[in-house]
Amino acid sequence: MQLFFSSISLMILGSCQFSPSLDETASVDEPVTNESSEESIEEITNDNTNDQDATLFDINSTEVQETLFSSSSIEENNLTFSQDVITEGMSQTEIEEQFGAYDLVYPGHGRPVTIYGNLGIVFSEIVPHGTNDEFADENVNPDENIVENVMYYAGLPYDEVVDALGEPDDDIYETEGGPVSGLLFMEYVIEDREDSTIIGSFWLHENESGEIMVDVMTVDEVPNDVDDGAAQEPEDIDSDEAERIELFITGYIDDLMNYYNNGNEDILMRTDETSPNYDKITANQASGDYSNHETYAINVNNITATEENVYEVIVTREYSHATSNGRNITEVEYTIVETPQGLMLYDYQTLSNELIE
């Protein structure tokens, strides 16, 4: 059985420690001795270490394994890894006051997942607050960035996870076909039900040495009578996901304008070189017909999920370029997919195009 989920970029672990000098903290009347200062700093350091250790969950632990494969805890708590360290409703501020800065941001699952130790956090504000991270935003208010879901993050080589959990029911496979391909997964059956199966899927990736690494675990209930070849009916998506896709398509159109005008290749961060979209825009750029490109207005009319990890986005855009004979209004249908690198524009087709008189 092959399942499609939304998707791995690893960021540098950031941590901040404050160690005031004796000169800055000592009172003139009551000098602080080296001995008492060293003891105080050591105590603070030990406390931070203990707090950070609280987010570490050993995959060899019986308790951790029972939680990973407990469908009841998942359903009752709306979490994919139930525990009492980081829980639904906490803010990013509360988390980082107790456990320090996040380790990395994993860009997938419909929105980025923020990693603290072995816990992957889905925040209400889509991305975490941060200043030195591609997948963070300094404008996010950490006091209002609330935990909506928690999942398990292994961060271990494949062999170590299999040694701990046993052979997966569906071993390493790569998704094939359609716009979403090249994703690595392995799956464990958590519970067989009369009409469905609860499946835990670990996301995998190859590191620079070619070693398979195990990342986050997602849990889904899959109907037993699903025809893998059957088309999925388009469905609306929630407001947070819609906002993320709107930001993506707006950024893509800005990058496209820069690509047509001066060859700026920032666009390659938003479309894969093997996609039909890439073939089209490179041909357009090479022709010179799309130079002097200007976008005046963008309106996202509709966003639907046509299948897992695939979105159809209808956009109306007012634009002009070297051969447009003035301003035009066009309606375009974009196909956007979730990949291990985040959202990517896979293809597009023009639905209408009219000259503004």
C-alpha positions as CSV (number, residue, x, y, z in Angstrom):
1,M,0.0,0.0,0.0
2,Q,1.3,3.4,-0.9
3,L,0.2,6.4,0.9
4,F,0.8,10.1,0.1
5,F,1.5,12.5,2.8
6,S,2.6,16.0,2.8
7,S,6.7,15.8,3.4
8,I,13.1,17.3,4.7
9,S,15.4,20.2,5.1
10,L,17.7,20.1,8.3
11,M,18.6,23.3,10.0
12,I,21.4,24.1,12.4
13,L,20.6,23.6,16.0
14,G,20.4,27.0,17.7
15,S,20.8,27.4,21.5
16,C,21.4,30.5,23.6
17,Q,23.2,30.5,26.9
18,F,23.8,33.6,29.1
19,S,26.8,33.7,31.4
20,P,27.2,37.2,32.9
21,S,30.7,38.2,33.9
22,L,31.5,38.7,37.6
23,D,32.3,42.4,37.0
24,E,28.8,43.0,35.5
25,T,26.9,41.3,38.3
26,A,28.9,42.0,41.5
27,S,27.8,44.7,43.9
28,V,30.4,47.2,45.1
29,D,29.5,46.6,48.7
30,E,29.0,42.8,48.4
31,P,31.5,41.3,46.0
32,V,30.7,37.9,44.6
33,T,33.3,35.2,45.1
34,N,34.4,33.0,42.2
35,E,33.2,29.9,44.1
36,S,29.6,31.1,44.5
37,S,29.4,32.3,40.9
38,E,30.7,29.1,39.5
39,E,28.2,27.1,41.6
40,S,25.3,29.3,40.4
41,I,26.3,29.0,36.7
42,E,26.7,25.3,37.0
43,E,23.2,25.0,38.6
44,I,21.6,27.0,35.8
45,T,23.4,24.9,33.2
46,N,22.3,21.6,34.8
47,D,18.7,22.9,34.9
48,N,18.8,23.7,31.2
49,T,20.2,20.3,30.4
50,N,17.5,18.6,32.4
51,D,14.8,20.6,30.6
52,Q,16.1,19.8,27.2
53,D,16.4,16.2,28.0
54,A,12.7,16.1,28.8
55,T,12.0,16.3,25.0
56,L,14.1,13.2,24.3
57,F,12.2,9.9,24.0
58,D,14.3,6.8,23.5
59,I,12.8,4.7,20.7
60,N,14.0,1.6,22.6
61,S,11.8,2.4,25.6
62,T,8.8,0.1,26.1
63,E,6.7,3.2,27.1
64,V,7.6,5.1,24.0
65,Q,6.9,2.1,21.7
66,E,3.5,1.5,23.4
67,T,2.6,5.2,22.8
68,L,3.7,5.1,19.2
69,F,1.5,2.1,18.5
70,S,-1.5,3.2,20.6
71,S,-4.4,4.3,18.4
72,S,-6.5,5.2,21.5
73,S,-4.1,7.8,22.7
74,I,-4.0,9.3,19.2
75,E,-7.7,9.6,19.0
76,E,-8.3,10.8,22.5
77,N,-5.7,13.6,22.5
78,N,-5.7,14.6,18.8
79,L,-2.0,14.0,18.8
80,T,0.2,11.5,16.9
81,F,2.5,11.1,19.9
82,S,0.8,11.5,23.2
83,Q,3.0,12.6,26.2
84,D,2.9,15.3,28.8
85,V,6.0,17.4,28.0
86,I,4.8,19.4,25.0
87,T,1.0,19.3,24.7
88,E,-1.7,20.8,22.6
89,G,-2.5,24.4,23.6
90,M,1.0,25.4,24.7
91,S,2.6,28.4,23.1
92,Q,6.1,28.6,21.5
93,T,7.1,30.9,24.3
94,E,6.1,28.4,26.9
95,I,8.0,25.6,25.2
96,E,11.2,27.5,24.7
97,E,11.2,29.0,28.2
98,Q,11.3,25.4,29.5
99,F,13.2,23.5,26.8
100,G,15.2,26.0,24.8
101,A,15.2,26.8,21.1
102,Y,14.0,24.3,18.5
103,D,16.5,22.1,16.8
104,L,15.3,22.3,13.2
105,V,12.2,22.9,11.1
106,Y,11.0,20.1,8.9
107,P,9.0,21.5,5.9
108,G,6.1,19.1,5.4
109,H,2.8,17.6,6.3
110,G,0.8,20.5,4.9
111,R,2.9,22.9,7.0
112,P,6.3,23.0,8.6
113,V,7.0,20.7,11.6
114,T,9.2,22.3,14.3
115,I,11.5,19.8,16.1
116,Y,12.4,19.8,19.8
117,G,14.4,16.7,20.6
118,N,12.2,13.8,19.6
119,L,9.0,15.9,19.3
120,G,7.7,17.4,16.1
121,I,5.3,20.3,16.7
122,V,2.7,21.7,14.4
123,F,2.1,25.3,15.3
124,S,-1.0,27.4,14.7
125,E,0.9,30.2,12.9
126,I,2.2,27.7,10.2
127,V,5.9,28.5,11.0
128,P,7.8,29.1,14.2
129,H,9.1,32.5,15.4
130,G,12.8,32.8,14.4
131,T,15.3,35.1,12.8
132,N,18.0,32.9,11.2
133,D,16.0,30.1,9.6
134,E,14.5,29.8,6.1
135,F,11.4,28.1,7.6
136,A,10.9,30.6,10.4
137,D,9.4,34.1,10.6
138,E,10.5,36.9,12.9
139,N,7.1,38.5,12.6
140,V,5.3,35.5,14.2
141,N,4.3,36.3,17.8
142,P,5.6,33.3,19.8
143,D,3.1,34.0,22.6
144,E,0.3,33.4,20.2
145,N,1.9,30.5,18.3
146,I,0.0,27.6,19.7
147,V,0.7,23.8,19.5
148,E,-2.0,22.1,17.4
149,N,-0.4,18.7,17.1
150,V,2.6,16.7,18.3
151,M,4.3,13.8,16.4
152,Y,7.3,11.6,17.1
153,Y,10.6,12.5,15.4
154,A,13.2,9.7,15.4
155,G,16.3,11.4,13.8
156,L,18.0,8.0,13.7
157,P,19.4,5.7,11.0
158,Y,16.9,3.2,9.5
159,D,18.7,0.2,11.1
160,E,18.4,1.5,14.6
161,V,14.7,2.2,14.2
162,V,14.1,-1.3,12.8
163,D,16.1,-2.9,15.6
164,A,13.9,-1.1,18.1
165,L,10.5,-1.5,16.5
166,G,10.9,-4.6,14.3
167,E,10.5,-4.9,10.5
168,P,8.0,-2.5,9.1
169,D,4.8,-4.0,7.5
170,D,5.6,-2.0,4.4
171,D,9.3,-1.5,4.0
172,I,11.2,1.4,2.4
173,Y,9.3,2.5,-0.8
174,E,9.5,5.5,-3.0
175,T,6.3,7.2,-4.3
176,E,5.9,7.1,-8.0
177,G,3.8,8.7,-10.6
178,G,1.9,12.0,-10.8
179,P,3.4,15.2,-9.5
180,V,4.3,13.8,-6.1
181,S,7.1,11.3,-6.5
182,G,10.5,10.4,-5.0
183,L,9.3,10.5,-1.4
184,L,10.6,7.7,0.9
185,F,8.4,6.0,3.5
186,M,8.1,2.9,5.6
187,E,4.9,1.9,7.4
188,Y,3.7,0.0,10.5
189,V,0.2,-1.3,10.9
190,I,-1.0,0.0,14.3
191,E,-4.5,-1.5,14.3
192,D,-6.7,-3.5,11.9
193,R,-10.3,-2.5,12.0
194,E,-13.4,-3.8,10.3
195,D,-13.5,-1.1,7.6
196,S,-10.1,0.6,8.0
197,T,-6.5,0.3,9.1
198,I,-4.6,2.6,11.4
199,I,-1.1,3.1,9.8
200,G,1.9,4.8,11.2
201,S,4.2,6.1,8.5
202,F,7.8,7.2,9.0
203,W,9.2,9.7,6.6
204,L,12.7,8.8,5.4
205,H,15.5,10.6,3.6
206,E,19.0,9.8,2.5
207,N,21.8,11.8,4.1
208,E,24.9,13.0,2.3
209,S,26.6,9.6,2.8
210,G,23.6,7.7,1.3
211,E,22.5,6.4,4.6
212,I,18.7,6.1,5.1
213,M,17.5,8.3,8.0
214,V,14.2,8.1,9.8
215,D,12.3,11.3,10.5
216,V,8.8,12.1,11.7
217,M,6.0,9.6,12.1
218,T,2.4,10.4,10.9
219,V,-0.6,8.3,11.7
220,D,-3.6,8.0,9.4
221,E,-6.7,5.9,9.2
222,V,-7.0,4.3,5.7
223,P,-10.3,2.8,4.5
224,N,-9.9,-0.9,3.5
225,D,-12.0,-0.6,0.4
226,V,-10.0,2.3,-1.2
227,D,-9.1,1.7,-4.8
228,D,-5.6,3.1,-5.2
229,G,-6.3,3.9,-8.8
230,A,-9.5,5.8,-8.1
231,A,-9.5,9.5,-8.5
232,Q,-10.0,11.6,-5.4
233,E,-12.8,14.2,-5.4
234,P,-11.4,17.7,-5.0
235,E,-11.9,19.1,-1.5
236,D,-11.6,22.5,0.2
237,I,-8.7,23.1,2.6
238,D,-8.5,24.9,5.9
239,S,-7.7,28.6,6.3
240,D,-4.1,28.1,7.5
241,E,-3.2,25.9,4.6
242,A,-4.9,28.3,2.2
243,E,-2.8,31.2,3.6
244,R,0.4,29.2,3.1
245,I,-0.5,28.4,-0.5
246,E,-1.5,32.0,-1.2
247,L,1.9,33.2,0.1
248,F,3.6,30.6,-2.0
249,I,1.9,31.5,-5.3
250,T,2.3,35.2,-4.7
251,G,6.0,34.7,-4.1
252,Y,6.3,32.5,-7.2
253,I,4.7,35.1,-9.4
254,D,7.1,37.7,-8.1
255,D,10.1,35.4,-8.7
256,L,8.7,34.6,-12.2
257,M,8.7,38.3,-13.1
258,N,12.3,38.6,-12.0
259,Y,13.2,35.5,-13.9
260,Y,11.7,36.8,-17.1
261,N,13.2,40.3,-16.7
262,N,16.8,39.5,-15.6
263,G,17.2,35.8,-15.4
264,N,17.1,35.8,-11.6
265,E,17.0,32.1,-10.7
266,D,15.3,32.4,-7.3
267,I,12.4,30.8,-9.1
268,L,14.2,27.5,-8.9
269,M,13.4,27.4,-5.2
270,R,9.8,27.1,-6.2
271,T,9.7,24.8,-9.2
272,D,11.7,21.6,-9.9
273,E,13.8,21.4,-13.0
274,T,12.1,18.1,-14.0
275,S,8.6,19.6,-13.9
276,P,6.5,20.6,-17.0
277,N,6.3,24.1,-15.5
278,Y,10.1,24.5,-15.6
279,D,10.1,23.5,-19.3
280,K,7.5,26.1,-20.1
281,I,9.0,29.0,-18.2
282,T,12.5,28.4,-19.5
283,A,11.2,28.4,-23.0
284,N,9.3,31.6,-22.3
285,Q,12.4,33.2,-20.9
286,A,14.6,32.2,-23.7
287,S,12.2,33.6,-26.3
288,G,12.5,37.1,-24.9
289,D,8.8,37.6,-25.5
290,Y,8.2,37.9,-21.8
291,S,10.8,40.5,-20.9
292,N,9.7,43.8,-19.3
293,H,7.3,41.8,-17.3
294,E,5.1,43.5,-14.8
295,T,2.4,42.2,-12.5
296,Y,-0.2,44.7,-11.3
297,A,-2.7,42.6,-9.3
298,I,-3.0,39.0,-8.1
299,N,-6.2,37.3,-6.9
300,V,-6.4,33.7,-5.7
301,N,-9.9,32.6,-6.6
302,N,-9.9,29.0,-5.4
303,I,-7.7,26.4,-3.8
304,T,-8.7,22.7,-3.7
305,A,-6.8,19.5,-2.8
306,T,-7.2,17.2,-5.8
307,E,-5.3,14.4,-4.2
308,E,-2.9,13.9,-1.3
309,N,-0.2,16.5,-1.5
310,V,-1.5,18.0,-4.7
311,Y,-3.4,21.3,-4.9
312,E,-5.2,23.0,-7.8
313,V,-5.0,26.8,-7.5
314,I,-7.0,29.2,-9.7
315,V,-5.4,32.7,-9.9
316,T,-6.5,35.8,-11.8
317,R,-3.6,38.1,-12.6
318,E,-3.3,41.5,-14.3
319,Y,0.0,41.8,-16.1
320,S,1.9,43.2,-19.1
321,H,5.2,42.3,-20.9
322,A,7.1,43.0,-24.1
323,T,4.6,41.4,-26.5
324,S,1.3,41.7,-24.5
325,N,0.2,44.8,-26.4
326,G,-0.7,46.5,-23.0
327,R,-2.3,45.2,-19.9
328,N,-4.0,41.8,-19.9
329,I,-6.1,39.9,-17.4
330,T,-5.5,36.2,-17.3
331,E,-6.9,33.3,-15.4
332,V,-4.5,30.5,-14.7
333,E,-4.8,27.1,-13.1
334,Y,-1.7,26.1,-11.2
335,T,-0.8,22.6,-9.9
336,I,1.2,22.9,-6.7
337,V,2.6,19.9,-4.9
338,E,4.1,19.2,-1.5
339,T,7.6,17.8,-1.7
340,P,10.5,17.2,0.8
341,Q,11.7,20.7,-0.1
342,G,8.3,22.2,0.6
343,L,5.7,23.5,-1.9
344,M,6.7,23.4,-5.5
345,L,4.9,24.5,-8.7
346,Y,4.5,21.5,-10.9
347,D,2.5,22.8,-13.9
348,Y,0.0,25.4,-15.1
349,Q,-2.5,26.0,-17.9
350,T,-4.0,29.3,-19.0
351,L,-7.8,29.2,-18.8
352,S,-8.4,32.7,-20.3
353,N,-6.6,35.8,-21.3
354,E,-8.1,39.1,-22.3
355,L,-6.6,42.5,-23.3
356,I,-7.8,45.4,-21.0
357,E,-9.1,48.1,-23.3
